[in-house]
Amino acid sequence: MSRVQPHYFGAGPALLPVEVLQQAAIDLLNYKDSGLGLGEISHRSALAVTVVDSAKANIKQLLAIPDTYEIFFLQGGGTGEFSAVVYNLLASFARKTGTKGKADYLITGSWSQKAAEEAARLGVDVNVAVDARKASADGKSYGSIPDPSTWTLGTAEDTAYVYYCDNETVNGIEFPYIPSVPEGVELVADMSSNILSREFDVTKFGLVFAGAQKNIGMAGVTVCIIKKELLTHPTEGDLVTLGIPLAPLVLDFPTIVKNNSLYNTLPIFNVHIVNMTTQLLIDHGGLKHQEAVSGAKAKKLYDALDAAPEGVYHCLVENACRSRMNIVFTVPGEGKEKAFLDGAKERGLTGLQGHRSVGGIRISSYNAVSDKSIDLLVDWINTFAASS
């Protein structure tokens, strides 16, 4: 069971390692000689529970997650987490302080912007601690992370959490550091498009979440890592009194954790993909190795774009916060972008269109994108530049 390996740079769903797909195809038909495929077994069967526990163990090992944190799986993707964060982090803050609390949002791209808008829609007192658009020439574009000295963070007394998106998939912006927040305030990170591409200190966070469909697996499951002390909430009556919305049970973290992610029907096949993908990362040397690989691939691409004659390519992000995962640029000139994409397609290089909201070109260099694919694309970037 094989295929010609595609040179695909789509932003998500993204490529999966071919060896994972090959095993998954077998397991979808007959998992461990059970006579049933992995999409057919009960989510509470011994086989399914083993898949869940194994995937959690792999993530714990890769990220060196201490026992003071819990790992669990949700459905709803990153967008579902925009709401889940509100319900659960306000509730945990209320348990600690007896007050509703506010939330700080660092808006550096489309996804953090959407998260802030959802929080406000659900009744959160949102403080936009930074809006990167204000630092742009036109006042509406994303392309930088303003200096932390300009952020207007709230205090530990009234701030339930600080939220940011570690890698903005649409806008090609990645934090090169973990933001500092006031002591006692929980830091929440959306790492949907760069988790497991580098090491980071989990203990700096109250909550980290990531949709699986970039670096971990397939769409349909979201990985969550939370500080255990945040899983204690007030009574529902107390939450209502404080004006805090009650979480639907499928988004209620204490309920999900208590049931080992199996409160409702978790897509076990998708978790199996996570399990196999994380095991492959472990087998290949863990995140120290993957971080070196990810950095080297991104450097090849940026070096080629920067070396092109002036005006051929226009990179949209300041050097200090260029994403390793999503490299975005435009090709100025009438018909030039179409010519670049058409030429790439002729060479079997696909998935390069920018997000529909911003256009341009976007190269997504996730973990499963091979060095060979990167080299072929670099060759096309150089060839196109030489002929322009």
Backbone torsions as a table, in degrees:
resi	resn	phi	psi	omega
1	MET	NA	110.9	-174.1
2	SER	-150.2	174.4	174.9
3	ARG	-152.7	161.9	170.6
4	VAL	-71.9	121.9	-174.6
5	GLN	-64.1	121.5	-178.5
6	PRO	-77.1	151.5	173.0
7	HIS	-102.9	80.3	-169.5
8	TYR	-114.8	131.9	-175.0
9	PHE	-121.1	27.1	-179.4
10	GLY	-65.0	150.8	-173.4
11	ALA	-81.1	-13.8	176.7
12	GLY	143.9	133.9	-1.8
13	PRO	-56.5	147.5	-172.4
14	ALA	-115.1	176.3	177.8
15	LEU	-58.2	148.9	170.4
16	LEU	-117.4	151.9	176.7
17	PRO	-58.5	135.7	-173.9
18	VAL	-62.7	-33.9	-179.7
19	GLU	-68.3	-29.4	175.1
20	VAL	-68.6	-44.5	179.9
21	LEU	-63.8	-39.7	-179.0
22	GLN	-63.3	-45.4	178.6
23	GLN	-68.4	-38.4	-179.8
24	ALA	-62.7	-37.3	179.1
25	ALA	-62.0	-39.5	177.2
26	ILE	-67.4	-44.7	-175.6
27	ASP	-70.5	-23.2	176.4
28	LEU	-71.0	-23.7	179.1
29	LEU	-90.3	-45.2	-176.9
30	ASN	-155.4	105.0	-174.3
31	TYR	-91.6	118.6	176.9
32	LYS	50.9	40.9	177.4
33	ASP	57.4	28.7	178.3
34	SER	-80.0	-13.8	-175.4
35	GLY	86.5	-5.6	178.3
36	LEU	-123.3	147.9	174.1
37	GLY	-78.0	160.9	-175.6
38	LEU	-68.3	-18.0	174.2
39	GLY	-84.0	0.1	-176.1
40	GLU	-113.9	-19.8	-174.8
41	ILE	-74.1	157.0	177.4
42	SER	-64.2	138.2	179.9
43	HIS	-69.5	-12.8	178.3
44	ARG	-108.0	10.2	177.4
45	SER	-73.3	164.0	179.4
46	ALA	-60.1	-37.9	179.0
47	LEU	-62.7	-44.0	-177.9
48	ALA	-67.7	-43.3	180.0
49	VAL	-61.3	-37.9	178.0
50	THR	-63.1	-39.4	177.3
51	VAL	-61.2	-47.7	-179.5
52	VAL	-60.9	-48.8	-177.3
53	ASP	-64.7	-37.2	-179.9
54	SER	-68.5	-41.6	178.1
55	ALA	-62.8	-42.3	177.3
56	LYS	-61.7	-43.0	-179.5
57	ALA	-63.3	-39.4	178.6
58	ASN	-64.4	-44.0	179.2
59	ILE	-64.1	-41.4	178.0
60	LYS	-60.1	-42.6	-180.0
61	GLN	-66.9	-46.0	-176.7
62	LEU	-62.1	-40.5	-175.0
63	LEU	-100.3	5.7	-180.0
64	ALA	50.5	50.9	-176.2
65	ILE	-80.0	124.1	-178.7
66	PRO	-73.4	167.6	-177.7
67	ASP	-69.2	-9.7	177.9
68	THR	-80.0	1.9	178.8
69	TYR	-119.8	154.4	177.7
70	GLU	-117.2	142.3	175.2
71	ILE	-112.6	133.9	177.5
72	PHE	-151.2	170.5	-176.6
73	PHE	-120.5	139.6	176.1
74	LEU	-127.5	166.9	167.5
75	GLN	-105.2	170.4	178.4
76	GLY	104.7	-6.5	177.8
77	GLY	64.3	-172.0	178.0
78	GLY	-60.7	-36.0	-179.4
79	THR	-63.2	-39.0	175.0
80	GLY	-62.0	-33.6	179.1
81	GLU	-68.7	-25.3	175.9
82	PHE	-54.3	-41.0	179.1
83	SER	-80.4	-43.7	-176.6
84	ALA	-59.4	-37.9	178.1
85	VAL	-58.5	-46.1	-178.8
86	VAL	-58.6	-55.3	-176.4
87	TYR	-56.9	-48.1	-169.6
88	ASN	-83.0	-38.6	-178.9
89	LEU	-75.0	-34.1	174.1
90	LEU	-66.5	-38.8	-179.9
91	ALA	-65.2	-42.9	-179.6
92	SER	-67.8	-34.6	176.8
93	PHE	-66.9	-39.8	178.2
94	ALA	-63.3	-36.9	177.4
95	ARG	-61.9	-37.1	-177.0
96	LYS	-79.6	-36.1	-169.7
97	THR	-117.5	-19.0	-174.9
98	GLY	77.7	11.5	179.5
99	THR	-127.0	166.2	-176.7
100	LYS	-72.6	-43.9	179.6
101	GLY	83.2	155.9	176.4
102	LYS	-107.6	177.6	178.7
103	ALA	-138.9	134.3	175.7
104	ASP	-95.3	136.7	176.3
105	TYR	-123.9	130.0	173.7
106	LEU	-96.2	105.4	-175.5
107	ILE	-95.3	108.4	-178.6
108	THR	-124.2	3.9	-179.5
109	GLY	-178.8	-174.9	-172.5
110	SER	-60.8	-39.0	-173.5
111	TRP	-76.5	-39.5	175.0
112	SER	-67.8	-32.3	175.8
113	GLN	-62.8	-45.4	179.7
114	LYS	-65.5	-37.3	178.5
115	ALA	-63.5	-42.3	179.0
116	ALA	-65.3	-40.0	179.3
117	GLU	-64.9	-38.6	178.7
118	GLU	-67.9	-40.4	178.3
119	ALA	-60.9	-44.5	179.1
120	ALA	-64.3	-38.1	179.6
121	ARG	-63.0	-31.0	-179.6
122	LEU	-87.8	5.2	173.5
123	GLY	96.2	14.0	178.3
124	VAL	-79.2	142.8	170.9
125	ASP	-80.0	94.3	-173.2
126	VAL	-90.3	126.9	171.2
127	ASN	-105.1	114.0	175.8
128	VAL	-79.2	96.4	-174.6
129	ALA	-71.7	-25.3	173.5
130	VAL	-154.7	139.4	174.1
131	ASP	-128.1	104.1	-172.9
132	ALA	-63.6	-20.4	179.5
133	ARG	-62.3	-30.4	-177.4
134	LYS	-67.7	-18.7	179.5
135	ALA	-90.1	-4.7	-177.8
136	SER	-86.2	161.7	-177.7
137	ALA	-63.6	-36.4	-178.3
138	ASP	-96.2	-4.0	178.2
139	GLY	75.5	8.2	-177.4
140	LYS	-141.5	1.0	-178.0
141	SER	-106.3	151.9	175.7
142	TYR	-100.4	139.0	178.1
143	GLY	-173.6	6.2	-177.9
144	SER	-154.3	168.5	169.8
145	ILE	-118.2	107.3	-179.1
146	PRO	-55.6	150.8	-179.0
147	ASP	-57.1	136.8	-178.7
148	PRO	-56.0	-23.8	179.8
149	SER	-65.1	-17.2	179.8
150	THR	-94.6	-5.3	-177.7
151	TRP	-73.7	147.9	179.8
152	THR	-113.2	68.2	-178.6
153	LEU	-73.0	147.6	176.3
154	GLY	-78.4	-174.8	-178.4
155	THR	-99.1	164.5	178.9
156	ALA	-64.9	-24.1	-178.1
157	GLU	-69.7	-30.7	-174.7
158	ASP	-127.4	3.5	-176.4
159	THR	-107.9	117.2	-179.3
160	ALA	-73.7	-38.8	-178.3
161	TYR	-163.7	159.4	170.5
162	VAL	-114.2	127.9	-173.7
163	TYR	-115.3	136.6	172.3
164	TYR	-149.8	163.8	175.9
165	CYS	-106.6	116.6	-173.3
166	ASP	-66.8	-32.1	177.5
167	ASN	-140.1	115.6	-179.7
168	GLU	-84.7	103.1	-172.8
169	THR	-61.1	-40.0	-177.7
170	VAL	-71.9	-42.9	-169.2
171	ASN	-99.1	-4.4	174.6
172	GLY	69.9	34.6	-177.7
173	ILE	-116.8	131.1	-179.2
174	GLU	-132.3	134.1	176.9
175	PHE	-68.5	126.2	176.2
176	PRO	-85.7	3.4	-178.7
177	TYR	-151.1	163.5	173.5
178	ILE	-86.9	124.2	-178.9
179	PRO	-60.0	141.9	174.5
180	SER	-87.5	136.1	179.2
181	VAL	-129.0	160.8	179.6
182	PRO	-57.6	142.3	179.1
183	GLU	-57.3	132.3	-178.7
184	GLY	96.4	-11.1	177.5
185	VAL	-95.9	135.8	-178.4
186	GLU	-83.0	134.1	176.2
187	LEU	-96.6	128.7	-179.4
188	VAL	-117.5	131.4	-178.4
189	ALA	-128.4	132.0	166.8
190	ASP	-89.7	111.0	179.2
191	MET	-114.7	33.3	-173.5
192	SER	-57.3	-33.8	-173.5
193	SER	-109.6	5.9	175.2
194	ASN	-139.4	2.1	178.2
195	ILE	-61.3	146.5	-179.0
196	LEU	65.9	17.6	172.4
197	SER	-103.0	-9.7	178.5
198	ARG	-162.7	163.5	176.2
199	GLU	-77.3	150.9	170.3
200	PHE	-156.7	160.9	-176.6
201	ASP	-88.1	102.7	-177.8
202	VAL	-59.1	-31.5	-174.4
203	THR	-69.0	-6.5	174.9
204	LYS	-79.5	-7.5	-170.4
205	PHE	-118.3	148.8	166.8
206	GLY	-84.1	-37.7	-177.1
207	LEU	-150.5	134.9	170.5
208	VAL	-127.1	135.2	175.3
209	PHE	-135.5	158.1	-178.7
210	ALA	-157.1	121.9	167.7
211	GLY	-61.6	141.9	-169.3
212	ALA	-77.7	-16.7	-162.2
213	GLN	-80.6	16.2	176.6
214	LYS	-111.4	-65.5	-175.3
215	ASN	-113.8	-7.9	-170.1
216	ILE	-113.0	-33.5	-173.6
217	GLY	177.4	-134.8	-176.0
218	MET	-105.8	158.5	172.3
219	ALA	-62.0	147.9	177.0
220	GLY	120.5	-10.2	177.9
221	VAL	-143.4	143.1	178.9
222	THR	-121.1	133.1	177.9
223	VAL	-89.9	132.5	178.7
224	CYS	-126.1	138.7	176.9
225	ILE	-128.4	118.2	-173.5
226	ILE	-133.2	146.3	173.9
227	LYS	-66.3	128.1	-173.4
228	LYS	-59.5	-33.8	-178.3
229	GLU	-64.8	-16.3	178.8
230	LEU	-84.6	-0.2	-178.1
231	LEU	-91.3	4.3	176.3
232	THR	-100.8	118.1	-175.7
233	HIS	-117.2	158.5	172.9
234	PRO	-67.8	175.7	174.6
235	THR	-68.2	159.8	178.4
236	GLU	-61.4	-36.2	178.0
237	GLY	-61.5	-42.3	178.6
238	ASP	-65.3	-38.7	178.8
239	LEU	-63.8	-43.3	178.8
240	VAL	-62.0	-43.2	179.5
241	THR	-59.3	-37.3	-178.9
242	LEU	-82.9	-3.9	-179.6
243	GLY	77.7	24.3	179.0
244	ILE	-96.9	125.8	-178.0
245	PRO	-64.8	141.5	177.7
246	LEU	-78.1	134.5	179.8
247	ALA	-73.5	135.3	166.6
248	PRO	-54.9	143.0	-173.6
249	LEU	-58.9	-28.8	179.7
250	VAL	-73.0	-9.4	176.2
251	LEU	-116.7	5.6	-177.9
252	ASP	-85.3	108.6	-172.4
253	PHE	-57.6	-46.0	179.0
254	PRO	-58.4	-38.7	179.2
255	THR	-65.5	-44.4	-178.8
256	ILE	-65.1	-44.3	-178.7
257	VAL	-65.7	-43.1	179.9
258	LYS	-57.3	-31.5	-177.9
259	ASN	-101.0	17.9	177.8
260	ASN	53.1	42.2	179.1
261	SER	70.3	8.5	-173.1
262	LEU	-116.2	29.7	176.7
263	TYR	-62.0	-43.4	173.0
264	ASN	-119.5	-171.2	-171.5
265	THR	-78.9	95.4	177.8
266	LEU	-72.7	137.8	177.1
267	PRO	-72.6	92.7	-173.2
268	ILE	-63.1	-33.8	178.5
269	PHE	-60.3	-41.6	179.6
270	ASN	-65.3	-38.4	177.7
271	VAL	-67.6	-34.2	176.1
272	HIS	-60.7	-39.7	176.4
273	ILE	-62.0	-43.6	176.2
274	VAL	-58.6	-45.0	-178.6
275	ASN	-59.6	-46.5	-178.3
276	MET	-70.4	-38.3	-179.6
277	THR	-66.2	-42.7	179.1
278	THR	-68.6	-35.6	177.0
279	GLN	-63.9	-37.7	178.4
280	LEU	-63.8	-40.3	176.9
281	LEU	-62.1	-42.0	177.4
282	ILE	-61.4	-46.3	-178.5
283	ASP	-62.2	-29.8	-177.2
284	HIS	-90.7	6.4	174.8
285	GLY	114.4	4.2	175.4
286	GLY	77.6	-166.1	-171.5
287	LEU	-78.2	-23.4	174.8
288	LYS	-61.7	-44.5	177.4
289	HIS	-66.2	-45.9	-176.9
290	GLN	-64.6	-35.5	177.9
291	GLU	-62.2	-41.6	178.1
292	ALA	-64.6	-41.9	179.1
293	VAL	-64.2	-46.1	-178.7
294	SER	-62.4	-42.4	179.3
295	GLY	-65.1	-40.0	-179.5
296	ALA	-66.7	-40.6	178.9
297	LYS	-63.8	-45.3	-179.8
298	ALA	-63.3	-40.1	-179.7
299	LYS	-61.7	-42.2	177.7
300	LYS	-56.8	-44.2	-177.2
301	LEU	-68.7	-49.0	-179.4
302	TYR	-65.2	-37.7	178.1
303	ASP	-61.1	-41.7	179.4
304	ALA	-65.4	-44.1	179.9
305	LEU	-64.7	-41.9	-177.8
306	ASP	-71.5	-26.0	-178.0
307	ALA	-82.7	-12.1	-179.1
308	ALA	-65.8	153.0	176.0
309	PRO	-54.2	147.5	-177.3
310	GLU	-55.8	132.9	176.4
311	GLY	94.5	-11.7	179.3
312	VAL	-72.7	-48.3	178.5
313	TYR	-123.7	147.3	176.8
314	HIS	-124.6	106.7	176.9
315	CYS	-77.5	138.2	-167.4
316	LEU	-97.1	-5.7	-171.5
317	VAL	-123.2	140.6	175.4
318	GLU	-59.2	143.6	-175.2
319	ASN	-53.2	-38.2	-172.9
320	ALA	-65.3	-23.3	-177.3
321	CYS	-127.7	26.8	175.1
322	ARG	-65.4	133.2	-179.7
323	SER	-72.2	141.0	171.9
324	ARG	-81.0	-20.9	-174.3
325	MET	-93.7	-37.8	-174.5
326	ASN	-130.1	103.6	-176.9
327	ILE	-96.2	115.5	-174.3
328	VAL	-115.6	141.8	178.5
329	PHE	-164.1	167.2	174.0
330	THR	-116.5	164.1	175.2
331	VAL	-120.4	94.3	-174.4
332	PRO	-61.7	148.3	177.3
333	GLY	113.9	142.7	-179.0
334	GLU	-57.4	120.9	176.0
335	GLY	76.6	0.6	-175.2
336	LYS	-69.8	-40.9	-179.5
337	GLU	-64.9	-40.7	178.1
338	LYS	-62.7	-41.3	179.3
339	ALA	-63.8	-39.6	178.3
340	PHE	-63.4	-47.0	-178.6
341	LEU	-67.0	-40.6	179.6
342	ASP	-64.0	-43.0	179.4
343	GLY	-65.4	-38.1	177.7
344	ALA	-63.7	-43.4	-179.4
345	LYS	-62.3	-38.4	177.7
346	GLU	-60.5	-27.0	-179.9
347	ARG	-95.4	7.5	178.0
348	GLY	80.0	17.3	-179.9
349	LEU	-101.6	110.5	-171.5
350	THR	-125.9	171.4	178.3
351	GLY	77.9	27.1	-172.4
352	LEU	-99.9	-2.5	179.6
353	GLN	-67.5	140.7	175.3
354	GLY	-68.4	165.6	178.5
355	HIS	-58.2	145.4	-176.0
356	ARG	-58.2	-24.9	-176.9
357	SER	-79.7	-19.1	-176.6
358	VAL	-128.1	-18.1	-179.9
359	GLY	72.7	-155.6	180.0
360	GLY	73.0	-158.6	-179.2
361	ILE	-115.2	141.1	175.5
362	ARG	-137.0	121.5	176.1
363	ILE	-102.8	114.8	177.1
364	SER	-98.9	115.4	-175.0
365	SER	-109.7	65.7	-179.3
366	TYR	-74.8	176.9	-172.6
367	ASN	-55.8	-37.5	-174.2
368	ALA	-82.5	-6.7	176.5
369	VAL	-74.8	124.0	-171.4
370	SER	-80.8	160.9	173.2
371	ASP	-59.4	-36.0	179.5
372	LYS	-62.1	-43.8	178.7
373	SER	-62.1	-42.0	179.1
374	ILE	-63.2	-43.7	-179.0
375	ASP	-63.7	-40.4	177.8
376	LEU	-63.5	-40.3	179.9
377	LEU	-69.8	-40.6	176.3
378	VAL	-59.3	-41.3	178.1
379	ASP	-61.0	-39.5	179.0
380	TRP	-70.5	-39.8	177.5
381	ILE	-58.3	-43.8	179.3
382	ASN	-67.5	-42.9	-179.4
383	THR	-63.7	-45.1	-180.0
384	PHE	-62.9	-42.4	-179.9
385	ALA	-62.5	-40.0	-178.4
386	ALA	-67.7	-27.2	-177.5
387	SER	-94.1	-3.9	-176.1
388	SER	-89.0	NA	NA
